[in-house]
Amino acid sequence: MGEGTSEISNRKASVRYRLLAIALVPMLVILPILLGITIYRWNERFDALAISKVNDDLTIARFYIDRMLAVTEERLAAVSQSARFRDLTLGGHVSTGDLDAFLKETASDRGLDFLYLIDGAGNVVASSRPLASALPRWDWPVVKAALDGKSSAGFDVFDQNELSALTPELVERARIALVQPGSDSAIQQESRGLVLHSATEATWANGKRGALVAGVLLNKNTSFIDTINRLIYNEASLPVDSRGTATVFLSDVRISTNVDLFEGRRAIGTRVSPEVGEAVLKYGKTWREQAFVVNDWYISAYQPLLDTYNRRVGMLYVGFLQKPFTDAKRETLIAIVIAFGVAVAATVPLFLVWATNIFRPLERMTRTISAVETGDLTARTGLPKMGDEIGQVASELDRLLDQVQERDAELRLWNTELNQRVEERARALQMANEQLETTTKQLIMSEKLAAIGEITAGVAHEINNPIAVIQGNLEVIQSIVGDEADNARGEFKLIDQQLIRISEMVTNLLKFSKPQEYAGVLERYNPADVITDTLPLVRHLLKKTTIAIEREDIASRLIAMPRTELQQVLINLIVNAFHAMPQGGKLALRTFDSEVDRTPGITIEVSDTGSGMEPDVVKRIFDAFFTTKRREGTGLGLSICQMLVTRQGGTIAVSSKPGEGTTFTVWLPEAAWGNPAGDK
């Protein structure tokens, strides 16, 4: 009796301690590991969020600068187009005093450091302030663009002489003493100036053209950098102890910043660290990570500034103090460790009490069965082998679930194989249908083209017979009239010329309808000749509406595409252009030399000012049997054109916008030399 009681007691103790071990291992071993991994990942994520924020801050600063460039450009254009400017230049006579006053007022209102008007030769006509030179440098990209009729704005670096040509005041404002001179001890100051440079076309009332040129010097321009800083780091955007900063660099020197060197003085004239300067200025990278700025660590972002010559001449920087974030991470880590210790101290006694709960395996089996019912066949009790009845039941349950999972895997495999076979059969059937459809379309196309050729040849033959009769009778009339024919010689000559013209048109029509009979030996020719022969064939369409034809034939190279095939392509494109302009318009035909993939050739452009096409129509325009003409079209014309051009190694493309017209571009390779027919 006593031995049985002792055995039962040992078994209960064994179950209790095993449950206690199972409960404490996750808490004391696995949980610290997971907690450490979580803290590590959280720290990385925290740093990534900080870098992401400073990157967003840099994006905002860049957007503000780009917007400021655009606004400066727009405002300058508005000045040149203002009624007051036109009044001051009315009749071509410029009132210099009044215009100077107007520019001075405008520069003051818009915060410009200089604003002057130049003529086409670069001579200063008027200025917001007296300039030291009557002919300042005017070959800047923004100024040249303005003289060409295009407004633009950007950054430019003015040296001391260029600033002095504007006004000595800018020279003094630009001069910055270097707090940290470089390796060359002779360079103790920065005398260049970074200028927000803008120019726009200016047209006098009499049509004379010039340019308005304006600029803002960024050296020591604290209002500019403070505006950026307020825009990015407004209230509540950073922790209480943190502080946001922004800086504009000229090369590696801070020329405008709100970073403090010490109390009451900004860090203007200090240099960026060599590591950052090399990455941003030398290699053009954007720096987004920690950096030591003047006297403290900041989470920083640096981006190169490009001048109007697309050269890296400076940097834009934004950043905020790292210390508050580091302190927050340290405090959070300490709080987590303390919380973990408290949790362990409070949980262990509870596990000692719950260790006697023999129903925990039953609860786990219940959860396992519930998970299986929801579709998770991988769910198991996960209990180790135990000698008690509950452990045996749990093991048997896991074994049964393994069998169920195996049967389910087999069924899924069979289902996958069946689906694959069905998909393979479907793909094979689809390919067969596509081949059948393609063959059918090609057959229909061939039949239609053959019928058109027969009809065209018959019509041409019927026209030739009356022409021959008319020519014969004309000669008889001339012989009958005799000397009296001299009185109507001009009329007879005109009739004969028109008969020859009709005969040539019929010959071209026969070549178009029976190209195989007129193929002969390929010859080199200028495509402009084929355009000239083609226009009479479509001249009748001009009578239906008012369409002006413009030609520009500047191609010097020759091509060897069969004339009739090129004529067929041109007729299709010209007829389509006529149909796109039912109310009239302009048809432009251009030929010029060009190259594709370093291969010399000739480009033929057929442009109209018609209704244009939607993007989805443009994508399908070369598909066979696709047409937008409803009842009139067959949908084969452009498909055939593409086939004829690509067969010669060329390309055909289209660009079109609704309401703006359409342009078809045909490129053909240059004819190879040595063709006997082409040397005639």
BALUM-942536 format. One record per residue (C-alpha): x, z, y; residue in three letters. Coordinates in steps of 0.1 Angstrom, whole numbers, plus 5000, padded with zeros to 4 digits. Each point is the difference from the previous one (the first is absolute). Layout:
BEGIN
XZYala ...
This chain:
BEGIN
500050005000met 502850095024gly 502049684991glu 497049775008gly 499550175033thr 503749965009ser 499949624991glu 497049945022ile 501650195028ser 503249794998asn 498049684999arg 498150105032lys 503350105016ala 501549674991ser 497149805015val 500150215031arg 503749955007tyr 499949644992arg 497149955025leu 502050215025leu 503149784995ala 497949685003ile 498550135033ala 503350125015leu 502249704992val 498249775025pro 500050275026met 503650114997leu 501849684989val 498049685005ile 498350105032leu 503350085018pro 501449674989ile 496949815012leu 500050215032leu 503649905006gly 499249634994ile 497050035022thr 501950165028ile 502849744997tyr 497449725001arg 498250175029trp 503250025019asn 500749634995glu 496449925009arg 500350225031phe 503249825011asp 498349664993ala 497050105021leu 502450105028ala 501849664998ile 496749824998ser 498850185032lys 503249915019val 499649654988asn 496449995013asp 501350155033asp 502649725002leu 497249744993thr 498050145029ile 503050005023ala 500849644990arg 496349905006phe 500150165034tyr 503149815010ile 498649674986asp 496750075018arg 502050075032met 501849674997leu 496749824994ala 498350185030val 503049925023thr 499849644989glu 496249985006glu 500250185034arg 502749775011leu 498049704990ala 497050145019ala 502150035031val 501149634998ser 496349904995gln 498650225027ser 498149855030ala 502350185024arg 503149844985phe 498449665002arg 499050065036asp 503650105009leu 501349674985thr 497249785012leu 501149655011gly 503450054985gly 501150215030his 501150354990val 499850285026ser 503150194989thr 499250325019gly 496450024987asp 501049914965leu 502850265000asp 497550265011ala 497649894973phe 502750024973leu 501150345013lys 496550144998glu 499549864965thr 503350144988ala 499150345014ser 496650004984asp 501349904966arg 503250225000gly 502449705000leu 503650045011asp 500349645010phe 497649715004leu 501049665014tyr 498849645001leu 502449714993ile 499549635001asp 500949764972gly 503750005010ala 500350384998gly 500050055038asn 498350325012val 496949925021val 498850355005ala 500750354987ser 498650355000ser 503250135014arg 503049835016pro 502349854973leu 503750015003ala 500349654987ser 497849705009ala 500649854966leu 499950284974pro 500549924963arg 497049814989trp 501049864966asp 498550304981trp 497749894971pro 496950165017val 500749815033val 500749674983lys 496850044980ala 498150075032ala 501449695016leu 498849814969asp 496550135005gly 500050304976lys 499750365009ser 502250254981ser 501550355002ala 502850194982gly 503050215004phe 503349875016asp 503350175007val 501149945036phe 503750065008asp 501250155033gln 500449675017asn 496549884990glu 498450335012leu 502049975032ser 498749655006ala 496550155001leu 500750325020thr 502850265002pro 497450274994glu 499549894964leu 503750024995val 500050375009glu 497050074979arg 501549834970ala 503350185002arg 500150284974ile 503050244994ala 500850034963leu 499950364988val 501849904968gln 502449725008pro 500949774971gly 503449954984ser 501049795030asp 500550275026ser 500149755028ala 496249954997ile 498550305017gln 496649855011gln 497449754991glu 499449755028ser 497749764983arg 496250025003gly 497349954974leu 497249815017val 496449944989leu 500149645011his 497049775005ser 499349665016ala 497049775004thr 499449655013glu 499049995037ala 498449695015thr 499749945037trp 496749885014ala 501449655003asn 501149994964gly 503750105004lys 501250214971arg 502250304999gly 500150354983ala 499250365009leu 502750234985val 499650374998ala 501850294983gly 500050384995val 503450174995leu 499850254972leu 503350195008asn 499050355011lys 496349894999asn 498750344989thr 496449925008ser 500149714974phe 501450224972ile 497850305009asp 496949774998thr 501149914964ile 500650364992asn 496650115013arg 498349724981leu 501550104967ile 500550375002tyr 496950135017asn 498650354996glu 499550124964ala 501849704985ser 502950234989leu 500550374990pro 500250255029val 503850034999asp 500849644994ser 500649755028arg 499849625000gly 502549785018thr 500549635008ala 503049805012thr 501049645010val 503649914992phe 502149735016leu 502549924972ser 500750364987asp 499550185034val 496950195009arg 498849845033ile 496550165001ser 499150304980thr 498150335000asn 502550174976val 501650295019asp 503850035002leu 499650355013phe 497350175021glu 498949795029gly 502149694991arg 499149714977arg 502549864976ala 500449675019ile 503449864993gly 500550154966thr 500649784969arg 498349964967val 501950114969ser 502349734985pro 498049994967glu 496749935017val 501649755025gly 501649804972glu 496849994979ala 497749905029val 502249795024leu 502449844975lys 497749934971tyr 496650005017gly 498450274978lys 497350245010thr 501350364995trp 497350254987arg 501550334990glu 501650325013gln 502649965028ala 502050235023phe 498849925035val 502250145028val 499850364990asn 497450054972asp 498749834968trp 497049785004tyr 497849804977ile 500849675016ser 499249635000ala 502249735017tyr 499149645004gln 502249725015pro 498949855033leu 500549625003leu 500549815032asp 498649665009thr 503049844982tyr 498950194968asn 503150225001arg 500150374992arg 500850165034val 498650354996gly 497750234981met 496750175002leu 499950364987tyr 497250254993val 500350344982gly 499150364999phe 501850334992leu 500650064963gln 500450385002lys 496350095002pro 499349804969phe 503050144982thr 498850365009asp 496549914988ala 501349884966lys 502150314996arg 497150235008glu 497749814976thr 502650024972leu 500350385005ile 496350045000ala 499749804967ile 502650214983val 498450335012ile 496649874989ala 501449914966phe 501550344995gly 496850175010val 498049784976ala 502450074971val 499850385006ala 496350005002ala 499449764970thr 502250164973val 497850314996pro 496949794998leu 501649794972phe 500850324981leu 496350105001val 498849654991trp 502549964971ala 497550184977thr 497449735007asn 499849824967ile 497449755014phe 502549815021arg 500749754972pro 496349954997leu 499749935037glu 502849744997arg 498349834971met 496849995020thr 501849835029arg 501649754976thr 496749904985ile 498549965035ser 502949775010ala 499549794969val 496349975007glu 500949865035thr 502249734984gly 503450165000asp 501149954964leu 503550135007thr 498750355006ala 501250274976arg 500050384998thr 503850015000gly 500150334982leu 502950084977pro 499450064963lys 498650354995met 499150204969gly 496650115012asp 496749834994glu 499749885036ile 503549834999gly 499049824968gln 496849885015val 502049875031ala 502549824978ser 497249834980glu 498349895032leu 503249845013asp 500449814967arg 496549875001leu 500549895036leu 503249814990asp 497949814974gln 497449925026val 502649875024gln 501649784973glu 496649844992arg 499449945036asp 503449845005ala 499349764971glu 496649905015leu 501549945034arg 502849794984leu 497449784982trp 498049975032asn 503149895020thr 500949744974glu 496449865000leu 500049985038asn 503349825000gln 498749744976arg 496949955021val 502149955032glu 502349754982glu 497049804989arg 498550015035ala 503349895016arg 500349714976ala 496549895007leu 500650025038gln 503149794998met 498249744980ala 497249995025asn 502549965029glu 501849724983gln 496749824994leu 498950055036glu 503449865013thr 499849704977thr 496449935011thr 501050025037lys 502949764995gln 497849754982leu 497450015027ile 502649965027met 501649704982ser 496649834996glu 499050055036lys 503449875013leu 499849694977ala 496449925012ala 501150045037ile 502949774994gly 497949734984glu 497450015028ile 502650005027thr 501849704984ala 496749814998gly 499150065036val 503549895011ala 499749684980his 496649925015glu 501450045035ile 503049784993asn 497849704992asn 498149985033pro 503450065019ile 501449694982ala 497049795009val 500150115037ile 503749925002gln 499549664985gly 497149915023asn 501950135030leu 502749744993glu 497449734995val 498450085034ile 503449995017gln 500749664985ser 496549865010ile 500250135035val 503549865004gly 501450035035asp 497050195012glu 501150294977ala 502750085026asp 497250125024asn 499150274974ala 503450064986arg 499950385009gly 496650034982glu 501349824969phe 503150224999lys 497950325004leu 497849894971ile 503049924978asp 501650345008gln 496950184991gln 499749814967leu 503650094992ile 499250375008arg 497049994977ile 502249854973ser 502650275004glu 497450274998met 498649854968val 503649984986thr 500550375008asn 496650084985leu 501149824968leu 503350194999lys 498150325004phe 497549934972ser 502449824976lys 503450185006pro 501349904966gln 499749635008glu 502050045033tyr 502550264988ala 503049774998gly 503450155008val 500050325020leu 501449965035glu 501250245026arg 497850015032tyr 499050215029asn 496750184994pro 499049915036ala 499549644988asp 497550114973val 498150215026ile 499849685022thr 498649804970asp 497550284991thr 498450065033leu 498149665001pro 498450094966leu 498450315015val 499449865035arg 496349964993his 499650384998leu 501050035037leu 496849835010lys 497950294988lys 501650255024thr 502650045027thr 503350084984ile 503349965017ala 503049914979ile 503450125009glu 503249894982arg 503550135001glu 502449814978asp 503550155003ile 501049984963ala 503349814995ser 500250034962arg 498449774974leu 497950074969ile 499449814968ala 496550114990met 497849694992pro 498349895031arg 496649984985thr 500250364987glu 501150135034leu 497249805016gln 497550164976gln 501250345010val 499849925037leu 496549854997ile 498750324983asn 501650235026leu 498849795030ile 496549964987val 499750374993asn 501250065036ala 497349775014phe 497450184980his 501250335014ala 499449885036met 496449875001pro 499850085037gln 503349845008gly 503550145004gly 503749914997lys 501849874969leu 503850045001ala 502349814977leu 503750115000arg 503049904980thr 503450175003phe 503150084980asp 500150334981ser 501750174971glu 498550214971val 502450204979asp 503049815016arg 498449674989thr 499749755029pro 496649845004gly 497249915023ile 496950205010thr 496749835009ile 497450225018glu 496349915003val 498450255024ser 496450015013asp 498250225025thr 496950044978gly 498150294986ser 502850134978gly 499650174966met 499450354987glu 502950164980pro 498149984967asp 499549625005val 503749955008val 500950164967lys 497949754980arg 500449695022ile 502349824975phe 497950084969asp 498449704982ala 496349965007phe 499950265027phe 498349875031thr 498450135032thr 498149685007lys 497150084977arg 498449664995arg 502849765012glu 503250134984gly 501249994964thr 502750265003gly 502849774988leu 501649885032gly 502450285007leu 500650074963ser 501249644997ile 502150035032cys 501850304985gln 500649824968met 501549695017leu 502250215023val 501450244974thr 500749704977arg 502549885026gln 501650345002gly 498250105032gly 497650275011thr 496750015018ile 498750315018ala 497250105023val 499650255028ser 496650065016ser 498050265020lys 496349995006pro 499349855034gly 503649905006glu 500449684979gly 502049914970thr 503649874993thr 501149824968phe 503749994995thr 501549744976val 503850024992trp 501749724982leu 503749984990pro 502249755017glu 500449674980ala 503349974981ala 502449735013trp 500949704980gly 496549864994asn 500349625002pro 496549975013ala 500750235028gly 503149815012asp 498249685007lys 
